[in-house]
Amino acid sequence: MLCTVAASDDANHKYLPHRLACFFFLVKQLQLNIIPEGISAEEKEERRRLWWNAYIIDKHSSFSFNMRPTLAESECRFIYRPCRDDLWDSDGDFVDDEPERTQGLSYEVLSLDWCGIFVPLAAILSDLLEYHYLLQHPTLGTKTDLLAVLRKTLEQNMTTFDKSVRVLHDRTRRASQTGTSAGISVMVWDAGQLHDPDSEFPSEPKLLLYAWHMMHCMYTLLYGKLDPVDIFQDTDWLLSNDFLLAAEHADKCTKVTAQILRMDPKLHCCYRLFGTYFLHSSFIFLVLARKLRQSADDYILNSCRTYLRTLEAFASTVNIKYQKTFARVLQDTITKCVEAQNQQQLHPDGAQTDPAPVDDWLDPEILNYRWTAGHNGLWNGEMGRHTEAKKRKL
């Protein structure tokens, strides 16, 4: 039951970290990662699925709220990965097939379903968070050789995920074409993009599209920063090759986001869990638009508009303040860029009013959402407060 708890408005979002703390306490108390003897195959599988879902939620909530994860990778060493969803959801008797299972964590996708895709992604996210914590460490953060090795390892693990998804999906596609796998939708890969020529079974394409977006967002986190203010202020990084790599994957995030909006306009498939990734993948284009102003081209502005539509879809589905706040900032950014371009066209000789300061988007509301030490990401003290109370305080 606690795995299904989600924040649907500010009042619930305010207490979500506390509910998660209770949830992870129960998971540890129940020792779901230890399979006792004498229970049925179905009960074993139920414990496994609960544990791995808790693992996914733990890593995502740590990312969302800038916290250290609760469930350690060492606790996953001796528990098997869940079976395929179609086997678990079938009406027949569940048969335990442990000898064919993978034990512990890996970065390889073994099945194109919820746990098969998102357990490896959660493992990658956990490693990324540890990498960023090390970057902030007062002594270990200065060990460039160590950090370089860790980054190379992360790249290899993400490549393993990428290749395994492609191989497994191509195998599934061939099986569906030969008629040996009924009810599986067909997608093809095209230069890193996903297309869905068959809408008869839309659930698998949606799931893969969300996962594909998450993977590219993680690349932007690997080569970039977690915090939007750090992105804005770090001029050296904005001029580095890492920025170009991060921007390349942010571009792919934009393209996948556009496809997600086309296939899942209400974002019902994964809105409860993965809205943070859409937000983070938009930071680079937001910063570029603010810094370039009248020089921002249509490509940058159109990317901002894509993320604006995404945030508006989130805001209509899940009524939480931070989504509306970032949507307002994106809209304000687009408006200021268009106004600056219009002024430049009207006054090509440069005789125009002075532009607003380039950092005026860093208003107090945005500064509430930070991914640096002492801040809690998308959770802060303003969550859940009523407008009337805020007015009385002012």
C-alpha positions in Angstrom: 0.0 0.0 0.0 2.8 2.4 0.9 4.4 1.8 -2.5 1.4 3.5 -4.1 1.4 6.6 -1.9 1.9 9.7 -4.1 1.7 13.4 -3.7 -1.4 14.7 -5.5 -1.3 18.3 -4.0 0.8 20.5 -1.8 -0.7 19.3 1.4 0.3 15.7 0.8 3.7 16.7 -0.8 4.6 18.5 2.5 4.5 15.3 4.5 5.8 13.0 1.7 9.4 12.7 3.1 8.1 11.7 6.5 5.8 9.1 5.0 8.8 7.8 3.0 10.9 7.5 6.2 8.1 5.4 7.7 7.9 3.3 4.6 11.6 2.5 4.5 11.6 1.8 8.2 8.9 -0.8 7.6 10.7 -2.3 4.7 13.8 -2.8 6.8 11.8 -4.1 9.8 10.1 -6.7 7.6 13.5 -7.7 6.1 12.0 -8.0 2.6 15.4 -8.6 1.1 15.7 -11.9 3.1 13.6 -14.8 1.9 12.6 -17.0 4.8 12.3 -20.8 4.4 9.0 -22.5 4.3 7.0 -19.9 2.4 5.3 -20.4 -1.0 6.9 -19.4 -4.3 4.2 -16.7 -4.6 5.1 -15.2 -1.2 8.8 -15.2 -2.1 8.0 -13.3 -5.3 5.8 -10.9 -3.5 8.6 -10.0 -1.0 11.1 -9.6 -3.9 8.8 -7.2 -5.8 8.1 -5.2 -2.7 11.8 -4.9 -2.0 12.8 -3.8 -5.5 9.9 -1.3 -5.7 11.1 0.1 -2.4 14.6 0.3 -3.9 13.3 2.3 -6.9 11.3 4.7 -4.7 14.3 5.1 -2.4 16.7 6.3 -5.1 14.1 8.5 -6.8 13.0 10.2 -3.6 16.7 10.7 -2.6 17.2 12.5 -6.0 14.0 14.5 -5.6 14.6 15.7 -2.1 18.5 15.9 -2.1 18.8 13.2 0.6 21.1 10.2 1.1 19.5 6.9 0.0 18.2 4.6 2.8 18.6 1.2 1.2 22.2 0.2 0.5 23.3 -1.7 -2.5 24.9 -4.3 -0.2 21.5 -5.2 1.1 20.5 -6.3 -2.5 23.3 -8.8 -3.0 21.4 -12.0 -2.2 17.9 -11.3 -3.4 16.8 -12.3 -6.9 15.4 -9.9 -9.4 11.7 -10.1 -9.9 10.2 -12.2 -12.6 8.6 -10.8 -15.7 5.3 -8.9 -15.1 3.4 -11.1 -17.5 4.3 -14.2 -15.4 3.3 -12.4 -12.2 0.1 -11.1 -13.5 -1.0 -14.4 -15.1 -3.9 -16.3 -13.7 -2.1 -19.6 -13.4 -0.2 -21.0 -10.4 3.0 -19.2 -9.9 6.1 -21.4 -10.3 9.4 -20.4 -8.7 12.3 -20.3 -11.2 15.1 -19.1 -9.0 17.9 -21.0 -10.9 17.2 -18.8 -14.0 17.1 -15.6 -12.1 19.7 -12.8 -11.7 20.8 -12.3 -8.1 21.5 -8.8 -6.8 21.9 -5.6 -8.8 23.1 -5.3 -12.4 22.9 -2.6 -15.1 21.5 -4.9 -17.7 17.8 -4.8 -18.7 16.4 -8.4 -18.5 12.8 -7.7 -19.3 10.9 -4.8 -20.8 8.6 -4.2 -17.9 8.5 -2.0 -14.8 11.1 -3.8 -12.6 13.1 -5.0 -15.5 13.7 -1.5 -16.8 13.7 0.7 -13.7 15.7 -1.4 -11.3 18.9 -0.9 -13.4 18.0 2.8 -13.9 17.6 3.2 -10.1 21.1 1.5 -9.7 22.6 4.0 -12.1 20.9 6.9 -10.3 22.2 5.7 -7.0 25.8 5.6 -8.4 25.3 9.1 -9.9 24.2 10.5 -6.5 27.2 9.0 -4.8 29.4 10.5 -7.5 28.0 14.0 -6.9 28.4 13.5 -3.1 32.0 12.7 -3.7 32.4 15.9 -5.8 31.3 17.9 -2.8 33.5 16.0 -0.3 36.2 18.2 1.2 39.0 15.7 0.7 37.8 13.0 -1.7 36.4 15.6 -4.0 39.9 16.8 -4.8 41.1 13.3 -6.0 40.8 13.9 -9.7 42.1 10.4 -10.6 39.5 8.7 -8.4 36.7 10.8 -9.8 37.8 10.1 -13.3 37.8 6.3 -12.7 34.3 6.6 -11.1 33.0 8.6 -14.1 34.4 6.1 -16.5 32.7 3.3 -14.6 29.4 5.2 -14.7 29.7 5.6 -18.4 30.3 1.9 -18.8 27.3 1.0 -16.7 25.1 3.4 -18.7 26.3 1.9 -21.9 25.5 -1.6 -20.6 21.9 -0.4 -19.9 21.7 1.2 -23.3 22.9 -1.8 -25.3 20.8 -4.3 -23.3 17.6 -2.3 -23.9 18.3 -2.2 -27.6 19.2 -5.9 -27.9 16.2 -7.0 -25.9 13.8 -4.7 -27.7 15.1 -5.8 -31.1 14.7 -9.4 -30.1 11.1 -8.7 -28.9 10.4 -6.9 -32.2 11.6 -9.8 -34.3 9.5 -12.2 -32.2 6.4 -10.1 -32.7 7.0 -9.9 -36.5 7.2 -13.7 -36.7 4.1 -14.1 -34.7 5.7 -15.8 -31.7 5.0 -13.0 -29.2 1.4 -11.8 -29.3 0.4 -8.5 -27.7 3.7 -6.8 -27.7 4.0 -3.4 -29.4 6.6 -2.6 -32.0 9.1 0.2 -31.8 12.1 0.8 -33.9 15.3 2.7 -33.1 16.3 5.6 -35.2 19.5 7.6 -34.4 18.8 7.2 -30.7 15.2 8.1 -31.0 12.1 6.0 -30.4 9.1 5.9 -32.7 5.9 4.0 -32.3 4.4 2.8 -35.6 1.9 0.5 -33.8 -0.5 2.1 -31.3 -2.5 -1.0 -30.6 -0.5 -1.9 -27.5 0.7 1.5 -26.2 1.8 0.6 -22.7 5.3 -0.8 -23.6 6.3 2.2 -25.8 5.2 4.6 -23.1 7.3 2.8 -20.5 10.3 2.7 -22.8 10.0 6.3 -23.7 10.0 7.4 -20.1 13.0 5.2 -19.4 14.8 6.5 -22.5 14.2 10.1 -21.3 15.5 9.2 -17.8 18.7 7.6 -19.3 19.6 10.8 -21.3 18.7 12.9 -18.2 21.2 10.9 -16.2 23.8 11.6 -18.8 23.2 15.4 -18.3 23.6 14.8 -14.6 26.9 12.9 -15.2 28.4 15.6 -17.3 26.7 18.5 -15.5 25.3 19.6 -12.2 22.3 18.8 -10.0 21.6 22.4 -9.0 20.1 24.9 -11.5 21.8 27.8 -9.7 25.2 26.1 -10.0 24.5 25.6 -13.7 23.8 29.3 -14.1 26.7 30.6 -12.2 29.5 28.2 -13.2 30.9 30.0 -16.3 33.9 27.6 -16.5 31.6 24.6 -16.9 29.4 26.4 -19.5 32.6 26.8 -21.6 33.8 23.2 -21.1 33.4 20.1 -23.2 31.3 18.6 -20.4 28.7 21.2 -21.1 28.6 20.2 -24.8 28.1 16.6 -23.8 25.4 17.5 -21.3 23.6 19.7 -23.9 23.7 16.9 -26.4 21.8 14.6 -24.1 19.5 17.5 -23.0 18.6 17.8 -26.7 17.7 14.1 -26.8 15.6 14.6 -23.7 13.7 17.3 -25.5 13.0 15.1 -28.5 11.8 12.2 -26.3 9.7 14.5 -24.2 7.9 15.7 -27.4 7.1 12.0 -28.2 5.9 11.4 -24.6 3.5 14.3 -24.8 2.2 12.9 -28.1 1.7 9.4 -26.8 0.8 10.2 -23.2 -0.5 13.8 -23.1 -1.8 13.6 -19.5 1.5 11.9 -18.3 -0.5 9.2 -16.6 2.0 6.4 -17.2 4.8 7.7 -14.8 3.8 11.1 -13.5 3.8 10.0 -9.8 7.5 9.0 -9.9 9.5 10.6 -12.6 8.5 14.3 -12.9 11.9 15.2 -11.4 13.7 14.0 -14.5 11.6 16.2 -16.8 12.5 19.2 -14.6 16.2 18.5 -14.5 16.5 17.9 -18.2 15.0 21.4 -18.8 17.6 23.3 -16.6 20.2 23.6 -19.4 17.8 25.2 -21.9 16.4 27.5 -19.2 19.9 28.7 -18.4 20.9 29.1 -22.1 17.8 31.1 -22.8 18.3 33.4 -19.9 22.0 34.0 -20.7 21.6 34.5 -24.4 18.4 36.6 -24.3 17.9 38.1 -27.8 20.6 35.8 -29.1 18.6 32.7 -28.1 17.6 30.9 -31.3 14.3 29.2 -32.1 15.8 25.8 -31.2 16.5 26.8 -27.6 13.1 28.6 -27.3 11.2 25.6 -28.8 12.9 23.3 -26.3 11.8 25.5 -23.5 8.3 25.5 -24.9 8.3 21.7 -25.0 9.2 21.5 -21.3 6.7 24.2 -20.6 4.0 22.0 -22.1 5.3 19.1 -20.0 5.2 21.0 -16.8 1.7 22.3 -17.5 0.6 18.7 -18.1 2.1 17.8 -14.7 0.5 20.8 -13.0 -2.9 19.8 -14.4 -2.5 16.1 -13.3 -0.7 16.7 -10.0 -1.5 20.0 -8.3 2.0 20.7 -6.7 3.4 24.2 -6.4 7.0 23.6 -7.7 5.7 22.4 -11.1 3.7 25.6 -11.5 6.6 27.7 -10.3 9.0 26.3 -12.8 6.4 26.5 -15.5 6.0 30.2 -14.7 9.8 30.7 -14.9 10.0 29.0 -18.3 7.1 31.1 -19.6 8.7 34.3 -18.2 12.0 33.3 -19.9 10.4 32.7 -23.3 8.6 36.0 -23.1 11.7 38.0 -22.2 13.7 36.4 -25.0 11.0 37.1 -27.5 10.7 40.7 -26.3 14.5 41.2 -26.5 14.5 39.8 -30.1 11.6 42.1 -31.1 13.5 45.1 -29.6 16.6 44.1 -31.5 14.6 44.0 -34.8 13.0 47.4 -34.1 16.3 48.9 -33.1 19.0 47.1 -35.1 21.5 49.9 -34.4 21.4 49.1 -30.7 19.5 52.2 -29.6 17.2 50.4 -27.2 16.5 50.3 -23.5 18.9 48.5 -21.3 18.0 44.8 -20.9 17.0 43.5 -17.5 19.8 41.9 -15.4 20.7 38.4 -16.7 20.1 36.8 -13.3 16.6 38.1 -12.7 15.1 34.6 -13.0 16.7 33.6 -9.7 13.8 34.9 -7.7 13.2 33.7 -4.1 10.7 31.1 -5.2 13.3 29.4 -7.5 15.9 29.6 -4.8 13.7 27.4 -2.6 14.5 24.4 -4.9 18.2 23.7 -4.6 20.3 20.5 -4.9 23.3 21.6 -2.8 24.2 21.0 0.9 21.6 22.4 3.3 18.8 22.2 0.8 16.1 19.6 0.1 15.5 19.7 -3.7 11.8 19.8 -4.4 10.8 19.7 -0.7 11.0 22.9 1.4 9.2 24.6 4.3 6.8 26.4 1.9 5.1 23.2 0.8 1.6 22.8 1.9 1.1 26.3 3.3 -2.2 28.0 2.4 -2.2 31.3 0.5 -4.1 33.0 3.3 -1.5 32.1 5.9 1.3 33.4 3.6 -0.5 36.8 3.3 -0.9 37.1 7.0 2.7 36.4 7.5 3.6 39.1 5.0 
